[in-house]
Amino acid sequence: MSNGKQHFKVCFCWSRVFKLRGGEVHEDIKEVFESYSTKGIMSMDHLISFLEKEQKEADVTKKAQNIFNSLRHLNVVHRRGLNLEAFFKYLIGDYNYALQCKVHQNMDAPLAHYYIYTGHNSYLTGNQLSSDSSTEPIKKALKKGVRVIELDLWPNTTKDDIDVCHGGTLTTPVKLGKCLKVIKEEAFTASEYPVIITFEDHLHSHPHLQEKVAQMVKNTFQSMLFTPKSETDKFPSPKELMKNILISTKPPPKDSPAESDSKFSPHTGHSENGRDTLTQEQVQVEEGDENEDQDEVPKYRDLIAIHAAKHKGGMENFGSHGSSSKVGRLSMNEQALENTVGVIEHSHQLIRFTQRNILRVYPKGTRIKSSNYDPLIAWMRGAQMVAFNMQGYDKYLWMMQGFFRANGGCGYVKKPEFLLRGDGACDEVFNSMALPVKKTLKVKIYMGEGWRADFHFRHFDYCSPPDFYVRVGMAGVPADARKMRKTERVNDQWVPIWNHDDEEFIFPIRVPELALLRIDVKDYDPSGEDEFAGQTCLPLSELRTGIRCVPLYDHRGNIYRSVKLLMRFDFTY
């Protein structure tokens, strides 16, 4: 474990030389290693003891063997056990991530009992006004575990095919067929749990195109498509729907002559009208020629697994939703949701509705730059589909991405029990200051590494290595939220080590189910804005205690190849 030097040429005749850390280990890590080793070697029994006492792990014998096996190919394992270098490689490696990596929640409850990773205008590559529509954002979203894809359906210029685009804007279109094809190809690469496609259907004046949509959906997805036999009083579970694709949109009127026909006619379609607004206008339909279209084709309505509607008017009318024995999906924009804040009864109405039905919240139309809103306002009120612009790279998207790293990153996270019960227990989210502290999280930051491998040596500073510091904060219900606080700055080092005993952060938590630990790293810049160097959000309900490896992500939410922090998490109750 040796140190090195790095030269920065400042001008033709002058260069600066910096002594760099190479392979140094934090003093606390050395002390822990010494406590669980003999003569510099950590045996299998020592490792098992470390896993039990420090990491609070279960089933440690098998885990210890897996750790040994994972390190053998690196040629750092002594024949009698791990030396300090091997122990450190385990701590900073894949077997020691801060979050659980497998689906572990009960997946047998109805869909309405889960938060679902949801995209908004999933086809846009950038802003909401003039960016291109493409299949690439859909592919990226699915690969990151997004489970709800939104497509806006419009007739093309010749009225013989379907375009996907943001209508009434300068966005360029992409063909529906291409979107469906990429969904089929990528739907289950990141997760086996169901993908839901929400159609914003603007084809009501062109019913022959709605017939084409139905044919394309059926032909593309075939056995993957979930088509319910009838409306039901309870949604299926994510487990029952594994490897299935569901369609959600507003169904055409049942009294349509074409819909009542046993054959699918060119005049059966009617769906959501307008950009996130649903009207009650009826579409004129004609009887189809009984001698045409003799092949059985599913009716447009029969393809819809989750029937959708739009809430109109104030919250005083909301009580009418959910009164039916049949379940469905309701859409509401963020502004309408925010209007419920401060009125407890309105929030209770939303929670009662979402105990059986699905509530989708979407960004207001003024978010032209694809920015996002605080998802906690919706999560606290039970909304399952909190639709986000995946093109808007801000702290709220980072929170969304972090939240859905829970439960193995499968795109479905079980809602807290207090939002599913009818006994008034949900009051705790709206009066969190009066709640007792359920647990206290203590966070210590040891060190970071990987920037030199992932970045050009002049990326952060032209004349010196970076000056990193870490910021830590908490997002959650109002009583749990804490502003970002930062460590001391480590100057001129690619591998920053924080050896100060006071580099600890303490967070009392009242509602851990909705708490997110926010972490970011910045490079200090005395002449301007400090430069971004990585971020992550960790759901507290999934956080593993002990000394843990925390991979960092770029501003788009893509994981860095090498950049990680080594941190310690301890809970007291």
Salt bridges, closest charged atoms under 4 A:
GLU24 OE1 - ARG21 NE 3.41
GLU27 OE2 - LYS30 NZ 3.45
ASP28 OD2 - LYS444 NZ 3.99
GLU54 OE1 - ARG568 NH2 2.78
GLU57 OE1 - LYS63 NZ 2.77
GLU57 OE2 - ARG544 NH2 2.61
GLU57 OE2 - ARG548 NH2 3.00
GLU136 OE1 - LYS139 NZ 3.96
GLU150 OE1 - HIS120 NE2 3.95
GLU150 OE2 - ARG275 NH2 2.89
GLU150 OE2 - ARG360 NH2 2.85
ASP152 OD2 - HIS202 NE2 3.69
ASP152 OD2 - ARG275 NH1 2.31
ASP161 OD1 - LYS212 NZ 3.60
ASP163 OD1 - LYS175 NZ 3.00
GLU185 OE2 - LYS181 NZ 2.54
GLU200 OE2 - ARG275 NH2 3.99
GLU231 OE2 - LYS254 NZ 3.63
GLU231 OE1 - HIS307 ND1 3.73
GLU259 OE1 - ARG301 NE 3.87
GLU272 OE2 - ARG329 NH2 3.33
ASP276 OD2 - HIS120 NE2 3.60
ASP276 OD2 - ARG275 NH2 2.69
ASP276 OD1 - ARG360 NH1 3.46
GLU281 OE2 - HIS204 NE2 3.66
GLU296 OE2 - LYS263 NZ 3.70
GLU334 OE2 - ARG367 NE 2.52
GLU345 OE2 - ARG352 NH2 2.75
GLU417 OE2 - LYS414 NZ 3.50
ASP423 OD2 - ARG421 NE 3.06
ASP427 OD1 - HIS348 NE2 2.57
GLU428 OE2 - LYS438 NZ 3.67
ASP454 OD1 - ARG561 NH2 3.49
ASP520 OD2 - ARG471 NH2 2.82
GLU531 OE2 - HIS459 NE2 3.30
GLU542 OE2 - HIS104 NE2 2.76
ASP570 OD2 - ARG568 NE 2.90
